[in-house]
């Protein structure tokens, strides 16, 4: 849960720096858990409230996490030495989603690269320094 909150609170719209695979996938996992939990709860109370409000509640949640998700994906791309523009790979028909998944699962560059120092280096405090811009480290 720390990873999810770290992305939402400290790095809400931080597009510079690098993000480890662990940061991305923990955010992704907790995001899925929240979406399934919210859908389950809304399904339980759907008999008592108007069914038209259910997609609105989920839509508000999706809009709330859109910017942090994009920023995290860009930082994840930076970790493997790729430009943030590679995020548009996702929109290529048929293979874009698979290619994007591979990019997110690829191990990052060892040592510093043009986007900042290695987030796996021993002088990083794993939860506090990941995703910070180069000037803050």
Secondary structure, DSSP 4 states (H G I P E B T S, - for coil): -HHHHIIIIISTT--SS---HHHHHHHHHHHHHHHHHHHHHHHHTTTTS-THHHHHHHHHHHHHHHHHHHHHHHHHHHHTT--GGGGGGGGSTTTHHHHHHHHHHSPPPSS-BTTBS-TTSTTS-HHHHTT--GGG-
